[in-house]
Amino acid sequence: MTPLVMFAIAGVGVYLIRLSGIVLLAGDRELPDGAAKALRLVAPAAVTAVVASAVLLDHGDIRGFSAWHLAAAIAIALAVWKQHMVLTIGVGGAVFAALLFAGL
C-alpha cells in the first residue's frame, strides 16, 4: 500500500468520524454534562501537552536547565496569579526572548 493511499484512507476515516458526531448530535439534543465538560478541557490539555513537550524535551532528549525552564516557571506563576492568558503568553515570550538575548 502506497503512502498516498494510506493518507487518503486516514483522511476519509477522520472525515467520517467528525461527520458522525454531527449526524448523531443533530437536532435539539444536548451533550451529557460529563461529555460537555470533557470537550471543554480538550483544548487546554492539547496546549499543555505541546508546551510541556517544548519545555522538557529537545529532539526527544531531556532538556537541561535553560531559558525554557525559567521562562516557563515565570509564565506559570503569572498565569496562576493573574489568570489572564494573553498577558501570560506575552510576558512568557518576552522573558524567554530576554533570557536568550542575555545568553542563558
C-alpha positions in Angstrom: 0.0 0.0 0.0 1.5 3.3 -1.0 1.7 6.3 1.3 -0.8 8.2 -0.8 -3.4 5.5 -0.4 -2.8 5.3 3.4 -3.1 9.1 3.7 -6.3 9.0 1.7 -7.8 6.2 3.8 -6.8 8.1 7.0 -8.4 11.3 5.7 -11.6 9.6 4.8 -11.7 7.9 8.2 -11.2 11.2 10.1 -13.8 12.9 8.0 -16.3 10.1 8.7 -15.6 10.3 12.4 -16.2 14.0 12.5 -19.3 13.7 10.4 -20.7 11.0 12.7 -20.6 13.4 15.6 -22.6 16.0 13.7 -25.1 13.4 12.5 -25.6 11.8 15.9 -26.0 15.2 17.7 -28.2 16.8 15.1 -31.4 18.4 16.2 -32.3 19.6 19.7 -30.1 17.1 21.6 -27.7 18.3 24.2 -24.5 16.6 25.3 -24.4 15.0 28.7 -22.7 17.1 31.3 -19.7 14.8 31.6 -19.1 14.8 27.8 -19.5 18.6 27.6 -17.0 19.1 30.4 -14.6 16.7 28.8 -14.8 18.6 25.5 -14.2 21.9 27.2 -10.9 20.5 28.6 -9.6 19.2 25.2 -8.0 22.5 24.1 -6.2 23.3 27.4 -5.0 19.7 27.5 -3.6 19.8 24.0 -1.9 23.2 24.6 -0.4 21.8 27.9 1.0 18.8 26.1 2.6 20.9 23.4 4.2 23.4 25.8 5.4 20.7 28.2 7.0 18.8 25.3 8.7 22.0 24.1 10.0 22.9 27.6 11.1 19.5 28.8 12.3 17.8 25.6 15.0 18.7 23.0 14.6 16.5 19.9 13.5 13.6 22.1 16.1 14.0 24.8 15.5 15.6 28.2 16.4 19.3 28.1 18.9 20.6 30.6 18.1 23.6 32.7 17.9 26.6 30.4 15.9 29.7 29.5 13.0 27.5 28.6 12.5 26.3 32.2 13.0 29.8 33.8 10.5 31.4 31.3 8.0 28.6 31.8 8.2 29.0 35.6 7.6 32.7 35.4 4.7 32.2 32.9 3.1 29.6 35.2 3.4 31.8 38.2 1.9 34.7 36.3 -0.9 32.5 35.0 -1.8 31.3 38.5 -1.6 34.9 39.9 -3.4 36.9 37.2 -5.4 34.2 35.3 -5.0 36.2 32.1 -4.0 34.1 29.0 -2.8 36.9 26.7 -0.7 38.5 29.5 0.8 35.2 30.4 1.8 34.4 26.8 3.2 37.9 26.2 5.2 38.0 29.4 6.4 34.4 29.0 7.6 35.1 25.4 9.2 38.4 26.4 11.0 36.8 29.3 12.2 33.9 27.1 13.5 36.3 24.5 15.3 38.4 27.1 16.9 35.3 28.6 18.1 34.1 25.2 19.4 37.6 24.4 21.2 37.6 27.8 22.9 34.3 26.8 21.1 31.9 29.1 
